[in-house]
Amino acid sequence: MKAGENDRVGLLRRILVVLGNPDRQYKIIHIAGTNGKGSTGQIITQALMTKGYKVGHFASPAMLDDREQVQINNRWVTKRAFVKAYETICQKLPAEIISTDLTVFEWWTLIALQVFADEKVDWAVIEVGLGGENDATNAISAPQLAVITHLALDHTRILGSTLTAIAKAKAGIFKTGSQAAIIAPGQVPEALAVLKQRAGEVQLPLISATTFPAEWVAKDRVKVKFKGQTVISNFGLLGEYQLANLKTALAALTVLSISWTATEIENFLSQVNLPGRFQLINQQPIEIIDGAHNPDGAKHLITALRSQFPNRKFTFILGFLADKNVSQMVKDYQKCGTAFYLVTPDNPKRALEADALRQVLPRGIVCQDVRVALKTAEQVADEQTIIVVTGSFYLIKDILKFKRLSKCNSNL
């Protein structure tokens, strides 16, 4: 049996101790949830950067390069900093632990925590990879804040088949000693009950973002009341569902003893940017990519599409992982789409083959890859067509590499 096989979080905590607990050298905001972690984390990161803080951000999956998972002030970790952290960890591993005992994600977690210490960040925004309680990131000491974004059914084979079980896994990031736990709007009652119970057990104040004053005033503009100031600003994240993520992030920031001017608030709202989330990559025809990879994400995507593009028709390029609830997502997309192109995501171990997807969606056209699908869809698109690429982040990665985009560079 490999070292720590039955207690992965405990194993990583032992390693952090011999490293001198790098996670205690800066303040951490720990984020778990089914959907919305990336957007919420990026809003918080951008806000703290606006105040002049040096901010580390650990998030997955990467879109273009693995180093993208570890960023400081929105810049990828340098190769030199990566190697330095890796060598430090290797040199200090306990004798009974060898490098191959750790999974790839566990390595990236340790490297992120060490890099942030080496680079002397003020804050680190750490996103959970999967679940919460047993996730590698939960090896950290009590964070300044614990944040739970929207909860829904996903990874049910690992986390459980009910929202109660999933909420229990996510609530595992609540620790005694944190300042507060922030809960996103729209949680179902049974999940909220679990979160409240866990917060009470660890004596952690629980703050709901449900009533936080933020609203859309246009397709890309929001009105917020934050730190005593009312601001109307462009918002860098498109899609109706982003309002819940914005409320969650601002609720978290409100707890911190930091003040923002109206200009600073407007700056961080307008500068927030996150590849692969309702991202416009082409104007003629309009092309949107979105990493919706579970039924909850699919429903939010469809709502956003209908809101942003009323009375338009949608062509979907779809590719899924085999362990997802594909049938439900296909059912929802068929209510919205007029044409479908099917591809196999670039993940040999987990991808659902396009031919298998066609059995669920017989009207779909199987394509060799996402590039072929996109070119084919473009050739037949008219002025009323919106092309949407979604289903898996692996599909989004392929598109971003194809388009050579690392950030949003267009506005609706």
Secondary structure by P-SEA (a helix, b strand, c coil): cccccccaaaaaaaaaaaaccccccbbbbbbbccccaaaaaaaaaaaaaaaccbbbbbbcccccccccccccccccccaaaaaaaaaaaaaccccccccccccaaaaaaaaaaaaaaaacccccccccccccccccccccccccbbbbccccccccccccccaaaaaaaaaccccccccbbbbbccccaaaaaaaaaaaaaabbbbbbccccccccccccbbbbbcccbbbbbbbccccccaaaaaaaaaaaaaaccccccaaaaaaaaaaccccccccccccccbbbbbccccaaaaaaaaaaaaaacccbbbbbbcccccccaaaaaaaaaaacccbbbbbbcccccccccaaaaaaacccccccccaaaaaaaaaaaccccbbbbbbccaaaaaaaaaaaccccccccc
